[in-house]
Amino acid sequence: MAIKNQQVVVIGGSSGMGLAVAKLCAAEGATVTIASRDRGKLARAAAEIGSNCRHEVLDMTEEKAVEKFFSGFTGLDHLLLVGAGRPAWGPLREVTTEALMSAFQTKLLGYFLCAKHAAPIMSAKGSMLFTVGGAARAAIPGTSGLAAVNGGIVAMARTLAKELAPVRVNVISPGLVDTPAYSWMNAEERKAFYHKMGAALPVGRIGSVDDIAALMLAIVSNGFMTGSVVDVDGGASLG
């Protein structure tokens, strides 16, 4: 199923994996709308993507803003939710209630609200694609907060695959990917970290945003795929 001339929305499309898949969809001839909280990053990303792209500031935790955003579309073919939210890292006893509630609000609630208000305008042949972290798919000590949030998204998506049918709903779970999320490290630290983590994977490297974008496009283009949770982690989930 080609996406040429289709309407695609990428929430979290101003950087990283979201920007990469927005670029790819635009290159394939789709009309792309990217949304995130940062107006400056959005404008720069839209200029990078080109003429097939529009951009709009959106805080997906604000229901009225989400409702207004989707009311601006007469129809929608694909919704890609790539926003990372604020993760609640740490061992169970160290995760604060405030951090956990913030993580739920900025990701699980945000994804829920976007799905809720996009659903009425989705094409019957369209799709939603949710992005979750690896903590939802593997038992990793120190990530119970992430697992709770991302696991909730997986459960929600599988339910929506039936509730919203024939609209397709799928989940992608990337492993370690070179994105701006690691920009808090300096370049030398980041290179060493990526090398160490990549060497431990069967593929011998960490992922790129283009790896993830290619699979996202394949999933939204596959009309026989729904309710699936796809790991793309270089073999990390093999244990």
C-alpha positions as CSV (number, residue, x, y, z in Angstrom):
1,M,0.0,0.0,0.0
2,A,1.7,3.2,-1.2
3,I,1.4,6.4,0.8
4,K,1.6,8.8,-2.1
5,N,-1.0,11.6,-1.8
6,Q,-2.0,10.4,1.7
7,Q,-2.3,12.5,4.8
8,V,0.3,11.6,7.5
9,V,0.6,13.1,11.0
10,V,3.8,12.6,13.0
11,I,3.5,13.6,16.7
12,G,7.1,14.2,17.8
13,G,8.2,14.8,14.3
14,S,10.6,17.7,15.0
15,S,13.7,15.6,15.8
16,G,15.2,12.1,15.9
17,M,13.1,9.1,14.7
18,G,10.0,11.3,14.2
19,L,11.8,13.7,11.9
20,A,13.4,10.8,10.0
21,V,10.1,9.1,9.3
22,A,8.4,12.4,8.4
23,K,11.2,13.0,5.8
24,L,10.7,9.5,4.4
25,C,6.9,9.8,4.1
26,A,7.3,13.2,2.4
27,A,9.8,11.8,0.0
28,E,7.3,9.0,-0.8
29,G,4.8,11.7,-1.8
30,A,2.7,11.9,1.3
31,T,1.4,15.2,2.7
32,V,3.0,15.3,6.2
33,T,2.1,17.3,9.3
34,I,4.6,17.3,12.2
35,A,3.7,18.4,15.7
36,S,5.6,18.9,18.9
37,R,5.9,21.4,21.8
38,D,9.0,23.3,20.4
39,R,8.1,25.9,17.8
40,G,11.7,26.6,16.8
41,K,12.6,22.9,16.3
42,L,9.4,22.4,14.3
43,A,10.1,25.2,11.9
44,R,13.7,24.0,11.3
45,A,12.4,20.4,10.8
46,A,9.7,21.5,8.4
47,A,12.2,23.4,6.3
48,E,14.4,20.3,6.2
49,I,11.5,18.1,5.1
50,G,10.4,20.4,2.3
51,S,7.2,21.6,0.6
52,N,5.1,18.5,1.4
53,C,5.2,19.4,5.1
54,R,3.3,21.6,7.5
55,H,4.0,22.0,11.2
56,E,2.0,23.0,14.3
57,V,2.8,23.4,17.9
58,L,1.0,20.8,20.1
59,D,1.1,19.8,23.7
60,M,-0.5,16.3,23.5
61,T,-1.2,16.3,27.2
62,E,-3.8,19.1,26.8
63,E,-7.0,17.6,25.5
64,K,-8.6,20.8,24.2
65,A,-5.4,21.5,22.2
66,V,-5.4,17.9,20.8
67,E,-9.1,18.1,19.9
68,K,-8.5,21.4,18.1
69,F,-5.4,20.1,16.3
70,F,-7.3,17.1,14.8
71,S,-10.3,19.2,14.0
72,G,-8.2,21.0,11.4
73,F,-8.1,17.8,9.2
74,T,-11.0,16.7,7.0
75,G,-9.4,13.2,6.9
76,L,-6.3,11.4,8.0
77,D,-4.6,8.3,6.7
78,H,-1.8,7.6,9.1
79,L,-1.0,8.8,12.7
80,L,2.5,8.1,13.9
81,L,3.1,8.8,17.6
82,V,6.8,9.1,18.3
83,G,6.9,11.5,21.2
84,A,9.0,10.2,24.0
85,G,7.5,12.0,27.0
86,R,9.4,12.4,30.3
87,P,10.7,8.9,31.4
88,A,10.6,7.8,35.1
89,W,14.0,6.2,35.4
90,G,15.4,4.4,38.4
91,P,15.0,1.5,40.8
92,L,11.5,1.0,42.2
93,R,12.2,2.6,45.6
94,E,13.8,5.6,44.0
95,V,11.1,6.5,41.5
96,T,9.0,9.4,42.9
97,T,5.3,9.6,42.5
98,E,5.8,13.0,40.7
99,A,8.2,11.5,38.2
100,L,5.8,8.5,37.5
101,M,2.8,10.8,37.1
102,S,4.7,13.1,34.8
103,A,5.7,10.0,32.7
104,F,2.2,8.8,32.4
105,Q,0.9,12.2,31.5
106,T,3.5,13.1,28.9
107,K,3.4,9.8,27.1
108,L,0.5,7.4,27.9
109,L,-2.1,10.2,28.3
110,G,-0.7,12.0,25.3
111,Y,-0.9,8.9,23.1
112,F,-4.4,8.2,24.4
113,L,-5.7,11.7,23.6
114,C,-4.2,11.7,20.2
115,A,-5.8,8.4,19.3
116,K,-9.1,9.5,20.8
117,H,-9.4,12.6,18.7
118,A,-7.8,11.2,15.5
119,A,-10.1,8.2,15.4
120,P,-13.2,9.9,14.1
121,I,-11.3,11.3,11.0
122,M,-9.2,8.2,10.2
123,S,-9.5,6.6,6.8
124,A,-10.9,3.1,6.9
125,K,-7.7,2.0,5.2
126,G,-5.6,4.1,7.5
127,S,-3.4,3.2,10.5
128,M,-2.0,4.4,13.9
129,L,1.5,3.5,14.9
130,F,2.6,3.9,18.6
131,T,6.3,3.9,19.6
132,V,7.4,2.4,22.9
133,G,10.7,1.8,24.6
134,G,12.3,-1.6,25.1
135,A,11.4,-1.6,28.8
136,A,7.9,-2.6,27.7
137,R,9.2,-5.7,26.1
138,A,11.9,-6.9,28.4
139,A,12.4,-7.2,32.2
140,I,15.2,-4.6,32.8
141,P,15.9,-3.8,36.5
142,G,15.7,-0.1,37.1
143,T,13.0,0.6,34.5
144,S,9.8,-0.3,36.3
145,G,8.5,3.2,35.7
146,L,9.2,3.1,32.0
147,A,7.8,-0.4,31.8
148,A,4.5,0.7,33.4
149,V,4.0,3.6,31.0
150,N,5.1,1.8,27.8
151,G,3.4,-1.5,28.7
152,G,0.2,0.5,29.1
153,I,0.6,1.8,25.6
154,V,1.1,-1.7,24.2
155,A,-2.0,-3.0,25.9
156,M,-4.0,0.1,24.7
157,A,-2.8,-0.3,21.1
158,R,-3.8,-4.0,20.9
159,T,-7.2,-3.2,22.2
160,L,-7.7,-0.4,19.8
161,A,-6.7,-2.7,16.9
162,K,-10.0,-4.4,17.5
163,E,-12.1,-1.4,18.7
164,L,-11.1,0.9,15.8
165,A,-11.1,-1.8,13.0
166,P,-10.7,-1.6,10.1
167,V,-8.3,1.1,11.1
168,R,-5.0,-0.7,11.8
169,V,-3.1,-0.1,15.1
170,N,0.4,-1.3,15.6
171,V,3.4,-0.7,17.9
172,I,7.1,-0.4,17.2
173,S,9.6,-0.9,19.9
174,P,13.1,0.5,19.0
175,G,16.2,-0.5,20.8
176,L,19.2,1.9,21.4
177,V,19.2,4.4,18.6
178,D,21.5,7.4,17.9
179,T,19.1,10.3,18.6
180,P,19.2,13.7,20.3
181,A,18.0,12.0,23.4
182,Y,21.6,11.3,24.2
183,S,22.8,14.8,23.5
184,W,23.4,15.4,27.3
185,M,26.7,13.4,26.7
186,N,29.6,15.1,25.0
187,A,30.6,13.8,21.6
188,E,33.4,11.6,22.9
189,E,31.3,10.1,25.7
190,R,28.5,9.4,23.3
191,K,30.8,7.7,20.8
192,A,32.2,5.4,23.5
193,F,28.8,4.6,24.8
194,Y,27.4,3.7,21.4
195,H,30.5,1.6,20.6
196,K,30.2,-0.3,23.8
197,M,26.5,-1.0,23.5
198,G,26.6,-1.7,19.8
199,A,29.4,-4.2,20.2
200,A,27.2,-6.3,22.6
201,L,24.5,-6.6,20.0
202,P,24.3,-9.4,17.4
203,V,24.3,-6.8,14.6
204,G,27.4,-5.2,16.0
205,R,26.1,-1.7,16.2
206,I,23.4,0.5,17.6
207,G,20.5,1.7,15.4
208,S,20.1,4.8,13.3
209,V,17.0,6.9,12.9
210,D,16.8,5.8,9.3
211,D,16.6,2.1,10.4
212,I,13.6,3.0,12.5
213,A,12.0,5.2,9.9
214,A,12.2,2.5,7.2
215,L,10.4,0.0,9.4
216,M,7.7,2.6,10.4
217,L,7.0,3.3,6.7
218,A,6.8,-0.5,6.0
219,I,4.3,-1.0,8.9
220,V,1.9,1.9,8.0
221,S,2.1,0.7,4.3
222,N,1.2,-2.9,5.1
223,G,-2.6,-3.2,4.9
224,F,-2.6,-6.7,6.4
225,M,-0.8,-5.8,9.6
226,T,-2.7,-4.8,12.8
227,G,-2.3,-5.5,16.5
228,S,1.4,-6.2,16.0
229,V,4.2,-5.2,18.3
230,V,7.5,-5.1,16.4
231,D,10.9,-5.1,18.1
232,V,13.7,-3.4,16.1
233,D,16.6,-3.5,18.5
234,G,19.6,-5.2,16.7
235,G,18.8,-8.4,18.6
236,A,18.9,-7.0,22.1
237,S,15.6,-8.8,23.0
238,L,17.3,-12.2,22.3
239,G,18.9,-11.9,25.7
